[in-house]
Amino acid sequence: MTKQIPNIAGVIVLLFLAAFPLVYGAADYDYIMHIMITAFFYAILAASWSMLSGYAGQFSFGHMGFMAIGAYTTGLLCHYIYLSPEPTGLCTETPFFGQWLVVVNPIGVTSTTLTQDCLRQAMDAWGGRVEVTRMPVPLGILMGTIMGAIAGFLVGMLVLRLRAAYLALFTLGFSEILKATISAEIDITRGQAGLELPPLYPDGVTLFGTYFEPTDKLPPYYTMLALLLACLGILAWLAHSRFGLFVRALREDQDAAAALGVNTTRYKVLVFTITCAMAAAAGAVQGHYVQIITPNLLFLLQMSLVVAMAVIGGIENFVAAAIGAIILQVLLELLRNSFVIGGIEVDMTIWRLVFFGLLLMITLRFFRNGLIAPLIAYFGRVGVAEETVAKRASTLTGPGGGPHRTEAPD
Amino acid sequence: MEFPLLFWGVLAWMIFWAVAGAILIKRRYLAQDLDTSNASFIGAMSGAALGPVGLAAVWARTPKSSGYLTTALGLLTVLIVAVTFSFADPDNICVTSGGFVASQFVNGLIIGIIYGFMALGLSLIFSILGVVSFAHGEFYMIGGMVVYFVTAVFLPGINPLMGVLAACATAFAIGAIFERLMLTPMYHGKIDRPIEYGILATFGLAFTLQYFVQALVGANPVKAQRFIEFPRWRFPAEADPIWIKTSRGSMTLFEQVTISSPRFTAALTCILVLLALLYLLHRTWTGKALRAVSQDREAAAIAGIKPDTMNMLAFALGGMIAALAGALLVQAFSWLPQVGAIPAMRSFVIVVLGGLGSLPGAFLGGIMVGMVEAAGTGCVPDPQKAASYIPAYGMIVLTLTLLLRPTGMFGRRFASGAHGQF
């Protein structure tokens, strides 16, 4: 029975998360919902990063880079590609199943208004006669995920030879190059000004007879939760299959794994592709949810937040990493309130991060499996120890009498 | 740029043959059963510099990789890029004005010396502990902050040297304490995966230190006074142009190259401290012990050296070097808690380029990166874009080095321990 505690607790937490937006009704509803959505976003990143680093031992500091690839892919596609029933005559365009696929020219942030591009000019000329359609958001998210997978595949191919510190530096370099490129190509990405994205559900959505505005928090909440659960499901399936066994062998000793017949190249590239695709999907959904993306997504500190969440949760268990991310994100928000001790005002907006860093270091030093993972492992192993002890005792008193195995391994 | 097609065409040609060379020559060396560790580098460089002709020559001769060959090919590649640029953009200030080039050169050299000095600390830490310290930028930031607080807030009017010494002492203490508390267990088998642990632990330190300083100081930029004001001086008094002319804040050479006092003092101090450090490493027992530990921990321990003490000393010294660089540059730049990120990234680039764990490599790599940065800011048309791309140039060098020649210019393969393999 005690063995089932983690599963029961998991089901309860899931039910709570699923029911939360429906039953919670306080005045700060939107704020709390926003925190939860962001927490799910970080949970996806932390879980996929723990798969990459904890399971497979590929210590990547470029995870936010892949996240940004997802977000910027969908952002740029939604920003620049339109479907029009009539040719504009101004933009780059190709016929597309009886309609015209229009690629808007980049004008950057230098223009005084945002409506100077070729499509807007054409629409002014049409005078509302022609309806153009934007790229659908789900397709954009899908494209972002695919781009993230491709980038993960390429980086995975490049870093086959690199390990440990070299790999960490390479992925950090990749992320920095991406950040510099996004910041510099102001014409296309709008640089630090940020790229605006359409909301996740541009026309709103109707669920069970209730209409939700595009700005309502409930649909993105369930979308992000579903994405998190899907990612965790895929990760769990992978971890319990041969794949999980092989990538763990890769982590422990790459040469030994290769000698025993594990195709190390294939699994290394695969684990990069899958986890990076997850990061990209999370980035794309989050980008549509907050509706603006900037190169600051790629700051090293954002990455360190994900790393810290995964480490505190438990780097070698992606479920623990995800739970750790959710708890820490909520905790970090709750700790925002400043307070006064002995006439000195303590600015908690900064100090909470100091405590967070200290917690990270203490966890690293004394709880190397994180804080959440040992709890799960404890309950999961409750019966195991007794069983083993009983078996040993029986072999000791049994016919053989020695510490050797008497029964054949099954 | 007047003829962009020429420049980008040549560049595309070079990249094509470099990629082809990196793959083909590696295969060739592998097939011939030769040492492949430098094959992809030689292939890429010969392809980039000499195109198919060079590749064919390397393919036919399969020369042994020597320092001369790789250096010559690398220099030739850089030269070709520079010449192409000058033909493609004849009106660029870098092509027309010699004075501007000299000024950029000197400034690049000075900033390169400071970067190289800072990277030296990172390299020292890596060569002995096998840890890439992600907290290096935070030590740099703390150095500057301590100088500012000592000289401007607590004890105004005090000799800035005291501030610099206080910065060094603070960083040394933080480094030593952190190493003893967090990194020492790595070397006693208490940690499962020491390499990853080392990276994460320094990462945690960086996170904590940065926000701790921000919580104490706030997010407003601060700036320290100039340490030294030059006397007014002309030499020689009657010549034209005047060789050296100084004013309070800067020095002008040949009426072309202006060096500001903060940068001058910083570079000079860095060189002096570097010489002292070389003396320490090569002429004293402690330094020899440090180098012995970096070569082989077990053998050093057998010879009576305490590796743990050397670890602590190395980490503290490395942090102190970064803090010293920060303490010297706080008079030149305005200072924020986040200021460490950029020099930390530069240091990563430099140590990888020079070879992780190599001290001369770190210094030479620093000067090269300083030069590239000066050329990048001065010569590239569209200055706004060039400035945004500067971090990327260094990182491209870093990724290419890791892919083609992970040992860098002077790196060696580490025999054992936590240094990790590649």
Contacts between the chains, C-beta under 8 A, distances in Angstrom:
chain1	res1	chain2	res2	distance
A	53	B	196	7.3
A	57	B	193	7.2
A	57	B	196	7.5
A	59	B	195	7.9
A	59	B	196	5.4
A	59	B	199	6.6
A	158	B	403	6.2
A	161	B	406	7.2
A	161	B	422	6.2
A	162	B	402	6.1
A	162	B	406	6.8
A	162	B	422	5.3
A	163	B	420	5.7
A	163	B	421	5.6
A	163	B	422	5.6
A	164	B	195	4.0
A	164	B	196	7.0
A	164	B	199	7.9
A	164	B	420	3.4
A	164	B	421	7.4
A	164	B	422	7.8
A	165	B	126	7.5
A	165	B	130	7.9
A	165	B	131	7.6
A	165	B	132	4.4
A	165	B	195	6.4
A	165	B	199	6.6
A	165	B	356	7.2
A	165	B	419	7.8
A	165	B	420	5.3
A	166	B	356	7.7
A	166	B	402	5.7
A	166	B	406	5.8
A	166	B	420	7.1
A	166	B	422	4.5
A	168	B	132	6.8
A	168	B	199	5.6
A	169	B	132	6.6
A	169	B	348	5.6
A	169	B	352	6.0
A	169	B	398	6.5
A	169	B	402	6.7
A	170	B	398	7.5
A	170	B	399	5.8
A	170	B	402	4.9
A	170	B	403	7.9
A	172	B	345	8.0
A	172	B	348	7.0
A	173	B	348	7.6
A	173	B	349	7.8
A	173	B	395	4.1
A	173	B	396	7.8
A	173	B	398	4.4
A	173	B	399	4.6
A	173	B	402	7.6
A	174	B	395	7.7
A	174	B	399	6.6
A	176	B	345	6.3
A	176	B	391	5.6
A	176	B	392	6.9
A	176	B	395	4.5
A	177	B	392	4.8
A	177	B	395	4.7
A	177	B	396	6.3
A	177	B	399	7.2
A	179	B	391	7.4
A	180	B	388	6.2
A	180	B	389	5.6
A	180	B	390	7.5
A	180	B	391	4.7
A	180	B	392	3.5
A	180	B	395	7.3
A	181	B	389	7.6
A	181	B	392	6.3
A	183	B	388	4.9
A	184	B	385	5.1
A	184	B	388	3.5
A	184	B	389	4.9
A	184	B	392	7.5
A	185	B	385	8.0
A	186	B	384	8.0
A	186	B	385	7.8
A	186	B	388	7.9
A	191	B	388	7.5
A	251	B	193	7.9
A	300	B	341	6.4
A	301	B	207	7.4
A	301	B	210	7.9
A	304	B	203	5.9
A	304	B	206	7.5
A	304	B	207	5.3
A	307	B	200	6.9
A	307	B	203	6.5
A	308	B	204	7.3
A	308	B	207	6.9
A	311	B	200	6.2
A	347	B	215	6.6
A	350	B	211	5.7
A	350	B	214	5.2
A	350	B	215	4.1
A	351	B	211	7.8
A	351	B	215	5.1
A	353	B	207	7.4
A	353	B	211	4.1
A	354	B	208	6.0
A	354	B	211	4.6
A	354	B	212	4.9
A	354	B	215	5.7
A	356	B	207	7.4
A	356	B	211	7.9
A	357	B	204	5.8
A	357	B	205	7.8
A	357	B	207	4.0
A	357	B	208	3.1
A	357	B	209	7.9
A	357	B	211	6.2
A	357	B	212	7.7
A	358	B	208	5.8
A	360	B	200	8.0
A	360	B	204	4.3
A	360	B	207	6.6
A	360	B	208	7.6
A	361	B	182	6.5
A	361	B	201	6.7
A	361	B	204	4.2
A	361	B	205	6.8
A	361	B	208	6.6
A	364	B	182	7.5
A	364	B	197	6.7
A	364	B	200	5.6
A	364	B	201	5.6
A	364	B	204	6.1
A	365	B	181	7.4
A	365	B	182	5.8
A	365	B	185	7.2
A	365	B	201	7.5
A	368	B	191	6.9
A	368	B	192	6.4
A	368	B	197	7.6
